[in-house]
Amino acid sequence: MKDVKYCLESFAFYDHVTIQEKLQAKAQEGWLVEKAGNFLWKYRRIEPKELHIAVIYVPNASEFDPVETEEQQMMEEFAKKDGWSLACRWGQMHIFYNEEEAPTPMETDTVTQVETIHRAMKKSMLPAYLFSFLLCIYELVCMIGDAKENPVKFFSTPHSLYSIPVYNLLLVATMIELTFYFLWYKKAKKLAKETGDFLGIHLNHKISFVFIALSILLILISFVSSGGTVVVAMIIWIMAMIINIAIVHTMKHWMKKQGIPRGINRFLSVFVSIVCVLSFLAIMVFLVVKYEIGDTRKVVGTYELYGRTHNIYNDPLPLEMEDIMEIDAQYSKEANGTQTIFVSQMEYKQDAIPVEGKSIPEFSYTITEIKVPFLYEVCKQSLLRERQDKIGDDYIFNNHYVPMDATIWRAKEAYQLHWSSHMLDVYLICWEDKIVEIEFDWQVTEEEIKKVVEILEKN
């Protein structure tokens, strides 16, 4: 039989009435709280008994205090005289228990009680809620900007697209907590002054947890949908955050035992946490880039060029050089892209493996499939804007698409790239539900274009 158990609890920090009732029920079952936290609470086994629980707030207390403050010491001394024993502390929250049948209440002035709770909230939870609220607003504004600047990338990337409901859910959860708290505080303060009664809290804290749980689920879905490198990066990042929390938590408690002042402890804990996050981020990027962790492309060989080793890939491509012309050459074939329920963007390229003294044609293309009609024009304009003229004080460097006859492409619209003073063999082709940008490094013929159309129009 275990003497210790851990439970997930969903208490609002200021909802001391609900906490007291829950802990009294736990004591009747034979469990006394030993450690409280944001989500996980620790209980130790006791003889089942009727206990009175009191949740008291000390606004000036801090989880970084090396020793109890004078206010805490005085409160605990007075509490002990009336039979109250300290069960645990959680920041400004102190939980006491009493085995007497009718113990003297630890707090009797409801006005003071309400103001004490408010002062504790201003020191702990309210800054966290406010930061969360502002962060969600900031992220949503940034995402709107990203969607306007590059809608193709935004709507084809699962992580970007799922971020919208994620931050909206977190924003709603934060607004529920903030709105309910301030409404409660206003009413509780008025009632305490007028009647001396304490206004109970009737917020079902699980509502906020449902929104948070849904946001976490969407984050996981977005990473899994991205696949490959993104999934690996997510796993590494989660492990890194767990290690970061463990390091900071251990260091914080060690400094408390060493008697290091609150301010220094808080500063060093935050500083070490930032250093750890930046270090883990650098390590993650290094592992992913250096060793291509999570890269789903299959390497079938390598070749040397200008002192560097290059990988050879053999990914399946919808259109290959061999479909356009008869050619005897070796190629590296790469396919990469992302997709969502709105837009799919796949990049393909067929690079020639160099042979000394021989010029080998190669090409690349991007297929953007727009799955919802209302995004078609937005995506088309975005792809056209990717080519921009460079304008200086006394010159204009051409780099833009020029409309051309789309008949040969059997398309709605077609564009050719005007670069510098030349028309390059780079085309943007607009079919019914997809847009293809294709770049040839040779002067493509009409017959070759017809072969390209035969394959890409159907795929």
C-alpha positions, 0 to 999 in steps of 0.5 A: 500500500502506497503512503504517497500519491499524486493527483492532478488538481484544477483549483483557481489559486484564489478559490480557497473555499473549494480548496478547503472543502476538497482537502477536508474530503481527502482527509476523510479518505485518509490523505493529507496534502503535503505539497501543492502546485499549479497542476500536481498535488502531493498527498501522504497517507494518514488515518481517515479523520475529520480535519478542518482546513484553512487556506491563508494567503501571505502576499509578501511571501515568495517561493524564492524566500530562503527562510520564512518571513517575519509575517509568516513566523508570527502567523504560524506561531499564533496558529499553533497556539490555536491548534493549527498545523502547517501542511504545506506552502505554495508561494503566497498560499499557506495550508493549515489543518486542525484536528479539534472539533470547533477550532478558532478560525484563523481569519474572521474579518472578511474585508481583510480576507478579500484584500489579502487574496487580492494582494496575493493575486497581484504578486503571483497569478495576475502578472502571469495571466496578464503576460499570457494575455499580451503574448496571445494578442502579440502572436495573433497579430504576428500571424495575421501579418504572416498570413498577409505577407506570405499566404501560401507558406502560412496556409500550407504549413500545419504549424502556422495554420494550427497556431491560430486556434491554439492562441485563440483558445489560450486567449479565451482561457486567460480571459475567462480567468481574468474576467471572472476574478475581477468580477468576483473581487468587485462583488466580494469587496462590496459584500464584505463591506456591506454585510461582513459575508464572504462571497463564495467562488463558483468558477468551474476551473476545469473550463479553462483547462479544457481550452488549454488541453485543446490547444495542447492537442492542436499543437501536437497535431500540427507537429505530427502533421508536419512530419519528419524534422518538425516531429524530431525537433518537437521531441528534442524541445520537450525533453529540453524543457523538462531538463530545463525545469529540473535544472532551475527547480533544483538550483532554486531549492539549493539556493534557498537552503544556502540562505541566498536572498530572494532577489538574487535567487529569482534573478539567477533562476530566470537567468539560468532558465534563459541560458538553458533555453538558448543553449538547447535551441542552439543544440537542437538546430545544430543536430537537425542541420548537421546530422539532418535528423528527421530528414525523410529523404533517402540518400542513395549516394554522394559526390564531391564538388569544390571540396564539399560532399553533396548527397544524392537523392532519389525521391519520386517526382511527378515530372522528370527530365526523362519525361521531357527529353531523351538524356543520358545523365545521372541526377539527384532528385529531391521532393520536399513540401508541406500541406494542410486542408487549405493549401499544399505546396511541394517543391521538386528539383532534379540536379545533375551530378556534374561530369567534367567538360559536359553541360547537363540540363536540369530544372526545378518546379513548385506545385501549389495546390489551392484546395479552397477556391477563395484562397486562389487569387490570394495565393496567385498574387502572393507568388507573383509578388515574390519576384520584385524589381530592385529600384535604386537611385539611378537604376531599376533591376528587373525581376518580375513576371510578365503575362504571356499567352497561356494557350500553349500551357492550356492554362487560365493564365501564364507568366514569364520572368523578366530578369535584368534585360532578358526573358528567362525560361522561368514560368508561372502557370495558373491552372484551375486549382493549382499554380506551378512555378517551373524553372528550366536552365535551357531554352525550352522548346514548344514540344517540350512545353507540351510534354510538361503540360501533359504530365503536370496538368493532370498531377 
